[in-house]
């Protein structure tokens, strides 16, 4: 008779539900259009020159891509310049947002989260997976946690074998959906 104890994988046997943000990553190249390159002497945007840039720029290069439009220079850029760039890119790009590449990623995840049936996590013990093959902004994790809170019994962050507790419903009340 063997006196060794059987090794049990408690993580595999647990009722934890893994929420992997990788599953909601929108494929496609991310591109940043920086209007600083269109500023006169790096300071101001001149309407005539900017309109010439918009007319001559090959907007088709953004076909099927996710585009963020920003100005990284410390300059005052009129709102219409962002609007004109967005209008020009939008017939070709899959997505157009104003802001940084992080803002673009947040936007793409919000679109995916809006389509998600969160009720499948009702009363679940959820682990929001910490490691990702993509560099995700903290706002994506925060958005997932905030949406998950209305349905999950508990929320943790990390990996199933090593989690940081974030939320636990101690009221026992029915969750809103």
C-alpha positions in Angstrom: 0.0 0.0 0.0 1.3 3.4 -1.0 1.6 5.9 1.8 2.2 9.0 -0.4 -0.5 11.6 -0.4 -2.2 12.3 -3.7 -1.3 15.7 -5.2 -4.4 17.7 -6.0 -4.4 20.7 -8.3 -6.6 23.0 -6.3 -6.6 25.7 -9.0 -8.0 23.3 -11.6 -10.6 22.0 -9.1 -11.7 25.5 -8.0 -14.8 27.3 -9.3 -12.8 30.3 -10.4 -13.8 31.8 -13.8 -10.9 33.3 -15.7 -11.7 36.5 -17.6 -8.9 36.8 -20.2 -8.8 40.2 -21.8 -6.8 38.7 -24.7 -10.1 37.2 -25.9 -11.5 40.7 -26.5 -8.5 42.1 -28.2 -9.5 43.6 -31.6 -7.1 42.5 -34.3 -5.6 45.0 -36.7 -2.7 47.4 -36.9 -2.8 50.5 -34.7 -1.6 53.7 -36.3 -1.0 57.2 -34.8 -1.5 60.3 -36.8 0.4 63.1 -35.1 -0.7 66.5 -36.2 2.5 68.1 -34.7 4.1 67.3 -38.1 1.7 69.8 -39.7 2.4 72.7 -37.4 4.2 75.7 -38.8 7.5 76.1 -37.0 6.2 73.5 -34.5 3.9 76.2 -33.0 0.7 76.8 -34.9 -1.5 75.1 -37.4 -2.2 77.2 -40.5 -5.5 76.4 -42.2 -4.4 76.7 -45.8 -1.4 74.5 -45.4 -3.3 72.0 -43.3 -6.0 71.7 -45.9 -3.3 71.2 -48.6 -1.9 68.4 -46.5 -5.4 66.8 -46.1 -5.9 67.0 -49.9 -2.5 65.5 -50.8 -2.1 62.9 -48.0 -2.7 59.3 -49.1 -5.5 58.3 -46.7 -5.8 54.9 -48.3 -2.7 53.8 -46.3 -5.0 53.5 -43.3 -7.3 51.0 -45.0 -8.4 48.4 -42.4 -6.4 50.0 -39.6 -7.3 51.4 -36.2 -6.3 55.1 -36.2 -5.7 57.5 -33.3 -5.3 61.2 -34.2 -3.4 63.4 -31.7 -1.1 66.3 -31.5 1.9 65.6 -29.2 3.3 69.1 -29.4 2.4 71.7 -26.8 0.4 73.8 -29.3 -3.1 75.0 -29.7 -4.7 73.0 -32.5 -8.2 73.9 -33.5 -10.9 71.2 -33.0 -11.8 71.4 -36.7 -8.3 70.1 -37.6 -8.9 66.8 -35.7 -12.4 66.6 -37.3 -11.0 67.1 -40.8 -8.4 64.4 -40.3 -11.0 62.0 -38.9 -13.3 62.7 -41.8 -10.5 62.0 -44.2 -9.3 58.8 -42.5 -12.8 57.3 -41.7 -13.7 56.0 -45.2 -10.6 53.7 -45.1 -9.9 53.0 -41.4 -11.7 50.4 -39.3 -11.7 52.8 -36.3 -10.8 56.5 -35.9 -10.5 58.1 -32.5 -9.0 61.4 -31.2 -6.3 60.7 -28.6 -3.3 58.5 -28.0 -2.8 54.8 -28.9 -3.9 54.0 -25.3 -7.1 56.0 -25.9 -7.6 53.9 -29.1 -7.1 50.7 -27.2 -9.6 51.7 -24.5 -12.1 52.6 -27.1 -11.7 49.2 -28.8 -12.2 47.3 -25.6 -15.2 49.4 -24.6 -16.8 48.4 -28.0 -16.1 44.7 -27.2 -17.4 45.0 -23.6 -20.6 46.7 -24.9 -21.3 43.5 -26.9 -20.5 41.1 -24.0 -23.2 39.3 -22.2 -22.0 40.0 -18.6 -24.8 37.9 -17.1 -22.7 34.8 -17.8 -20.6 35.9 -14.8 -23.5 36.2 -12.5 -22.5 35.2 -9.0 -19.2 33.9 -10.3 -15.8 34.1 -8.6 -13.9 35.9 -11.3 -10.1 36.3 -11.9 -9.3 39.1 -14.3 -6.1 37.7 -15.9 -3.1 39.9 -15.3 -0.7 38.9 -18.0 -1.4 39.8 -21.6 0.5 39.5 -24.8 -0.5 43.1 -25.5 0.4 46.2 -23.5 -3.0 47.2 -22.3 -3.7 50.5 -20.5 -4.8 50.2 -16.9 -8.1 51.7 -17.9 -9.0 48.6 -19.8 -8.6 46.5 -16.6 -10.5 49.1 -14.6 -13.3 49.1 -17.1 -13.6 45.3 -17.0 -13.6 45.3 -13.2 -16.2 48.0 -13.0 -18.5 46.2 -15.4 -17.9 42.9 -13.7 -18.8 44.2 -10.2 -22.5 44.4 -11.0 -22.7 40.6 -11.6 -19.8 38.7 -10.0 -19.7 37.4 -6.5 -16.0 38.2 -6.2 -13.4 39.7 -8.4 -9.7 39.0 -8.2 -6.7 40.1 -10.4 -3.7 38.0 -11.5 -3.5 34.4 -12.2 -5.7 31.7 -10.6 -2.7 30.4 -8.6 -1.8 33.9 -7.3 -4.5 36.5 -7.1 -5.1 39.9 -5.6 -8.6 40.2 -4.1 -10.4 43.3 -5.4 -14.1 42.8 -4.6 -16.3 40.5 -2.6 -20.1 40.7 -2.4 -20.9 40.3 1.3 -24.5 41.5 1.1 -25.9 38.4 -0.5 -28.3 40.6 -2.4 -29.5 39.9 -6.0 -27.2 41.4 -8.6 -28.5 43.8 -11.2 -28.0 42.9 -14.8 
